[in-house]
């Protein structure tokens, strides 16, 4: 037995070394591939100023390994205040930023801000800018729990409890959507700038009417009575689309705030989102019964005439038909 073990252990030992030599490069590349997108960005918000009301946004992420053995990694942070239509770097050009934390020191409260972190690899005099992180959506002075829970895992407890849950999904409340969602998204709630029931949006200096309209009006008109919940259109765990919409294409929109409130300007994708369910509207476009012909040059969006959360008027219209 001893001779047998020695005879076969030695080849196995060298085979093991060869396996390491063969597979280790693949493992290094795989590790680098896993790091191509920086998804592990945590968010912390602290008060910056009471007057005017502003917040500090602290971002923290994990280090990325270079693909090239001799490569070095630096980072860049880009920021959007128009809903993701445009992003601008917040760091000086060629700053060679290597920290794993960054703070935006003065962000007006109740404004929508989106950040992305990207990394830059330099090797043998060549610099390569890589793909960015997922969108980090922040609505100070509160953290957007729907998009930032992966690293800020304490945020999960805002909706779920592991030991005293009231539903199979470990929800804190036994009510289904919209009742569960309204615990935060109501006029009396403090955890969100969006009062969905009344269709209002808070900003630093004002309250504006949401383009979605007031959910309390859903089903007020006979043709608007649909049995739908928040999760029919929105994902509680976030999406790449505006307002966490479950869309076949990314819905891009800008949320712009001023002293009159917040205005949402839909840039692209919203009509595809609406028409993915409203196939009857597609048919009307085809037969010419719609107000706007299909692919109208005017570029009118569905939400220019209709509320998505319901209306007291037929067809969820914003205003009565002329």
C-alpha positions, -999 to 999 in steps of 0.1 A, spaced: 0 0 0 29 23 9 46 17 -25 13 21 -43 8 55 -26 42 68 -33 41 56 -69 9 75 -76 11 104 -53 41 119 -71 24 121 -105 -7 134 -88 14 161 -71 29 173 -105 -5 170 -121 -18 193 -94 9 219 -101 1 217 -138 -36 222 -131 -27 253 -111 -5 266 -138 -31 259 -165 -62 272 -146 -48 300 -125 -47 325 -154 -83 317 -162 -92 323 -125 -74 357 -126 -92 367 -157 -125 355 -143 -119 376 -112 -113 406 -134 -144 399 -154 -165 397 -122 -152 432 -114 -159 448 -147 -191 463 -133 -188 479 -99 -221 469 -83 -210 471 -47 -215 508 -40 -229 517 -6 -246 550 2 -247 570 33 -265 604 38 -257 629 65 -269 665 70 -247 692 54 -268 723 61 -301 733 76 -305 765 57 -305 760 29 -314 723 35 -287 702 19 -271 668 25 -238 651 21 -238 619 -1 -211 594 9 -203 567 -17 -181 537 -9 -171 507 -31 -149 477 -32 -115 477 -49 -111 464 -85 -83 441 -95 -64 450 -128 -67 426 -157 -30 432 -166 -5 420 -140 14 453 -143 -18 474 -144 -29 501 -120 -65 511 -112 -80 545 -106 -116 556 -104 -140 582 -117 -174 593 -105 -200 607 -128 -232 625 -118 -266 632 -134 -292 657 -121 -315 653 -152 -327 618 -146 -298 601 -164 -300 619 -197 -265 633 -192 -236 625 -168 -206 647 -160 -175 637 -141 -172 652 -106 -134 647 -105 -107 668 -122 -93 654 -155 -64 629 -150 -69 631 -112 -57 595 -108 -83 591 -80 -75 558 -61 -96 562 -30 -125 538 -24 -147 565 -9 -160 599 -22 -184 625 -8 -207 650 -25 -207 677 1 -237 699 -7 -267 683 -25 -300 702 -23 -326 680 -5 -355 664 -23 -336 664 -56 -330 633 -77 -293 626 -81 -278 596 -100 -242 586 -96 -221 560 -114 -186 548 -104 -162 536 -131 -127 524 -130 -97 532 -152 -69 507 -158 -34 519 -169 -8 494 -181 23 499 -202 14 535 -209 -21 526 -222 -52 538 -203 -85 520 -207 -118 534 -194 -141 505 -184 -178 500 -179 -195 518 -151 -214 507 -120 -251 503 -119 -270 536 -114 -269 548 -78 -301 567 -73 -302 590 -43 -330 612 -31 -317 632 -1 -322 636 28 -335 600 26 -318 570 9 -337 554 -19 -341 520 -3 -353 503 -35 -320 508 -54 -294 508 -26 -302 477 -5 -276 453 -20 -247 468 1 -267 488 26 -284 456 37 -298 473 68 -322 490 44 -339 456 39 -355 459 73 -375 489 61 -398 464 43 -388 429 56 -383 411 89 -368 377 93 -384 368 126 -416 387 129 -427 389 93 -464 389 85 -463 374 50 -445 345 32 -423 372 16 -411 383 51 -430 417 47 -434 439 78 -470 445 69 -497 420 61 -513 443 35 -506 436 -1 -497 464 -26 -508 491 -28 -516 490 10 -480 479 19 -464 505 -4 -487 533 10 -471 528 45 -443 550 31 -458 566 0 -486 586 16 -490 622 27 -484 614 64 -454 592 57 -418 605 62 -398 579 44 -404 591 8 -407 623 -11 -434 607 -32 -470 609 -19 -485 584 -44 -520 585 -29 -525 622 -35 -501 624 -65 -477 649 -49 -439 652 -50 -419 671 -24 -390 693 -32 -369 716 -11 -393 746 -14 -425 733 -28 -449 704 -36 -457 696 -72 -483 674 -89 -469 641 -101 -474 631 -138 -487 598 -125 -516 615 -108 -533 605 -76 -537 568 -69 -568 576 -49 -585 584 -82 -578 550 -98 -610 535 -110 -631 567 -105 -644 565 -140 -660 534 -154 -635 528 -181 -606 533 -156 -615 505 -132 -586 481 -135 -576 456 -108 -539 465 -105 -513 468 -78 -481 489 -77 -460 459 -86 -478 455 -119 -457 484 -132 -430 489 -106 -403 467 -91 -398 472 -53 -362 461 -58 -353 486 -84 -347 487 -122 -326 507 -145 -357 526 -156 -372 558 -142 -395 553 -112 -384 516 -111 -407 508 -140 -408 472 -153 -403 481 -189 -393 461 -220 -369 490 -227 -352 514 -203 -374 544 -196 -352 574 -195 -366 606 -179 -353 637 -162 -366 649 -128 -360 686 -127 -367 705 -95 -371 743 -90 -391 766 -67 -424 754 -82 -418 717 -76 -405 688 -95 -412 682 -132 -406 649 -149 -396 651 -185 -398 618 -203 -370 614 -228 -374 579 -242 -390 545 -236 -422 556 -218 -445 549 -248 -430 514 -253 -437 508 -216 -474 518 -219 -480 501 -251 -466 468 -239 -499 463 -221 -522 487 -239 -524 466 -271 -558 481 -278 -541 515 -283 -518 499 -308 -548 487 -327 -564 522 -327 -531 536 -340 -532 510 -368 -568 518 -378 -564 555 -375 -588 560 -345 -562 574 -322 -557 611 -316 -521 608 -328 -511 586 -358 -486 559 -351 -451 573 -349 -465 608 -350 -439 635 -359 -452 655 -330 -435 630 -306 -464 633 -281 -460 610 -251 -488 590 -235 -483 609 -202 -489 643 -219 -526 634 -220 -531 606 -195 -524 599 -158 -509 565 -152 -523 561 -117 -558 568 -126 -582 598 -131 -617 608 -124 -621 612 -161 -626 586 -187 -594 571 -203 -574 585 -173 -573 619 -190 -556 649 -174 -583 672 -187 -619 667 -200 -622 660 -237 -629 692 -257 
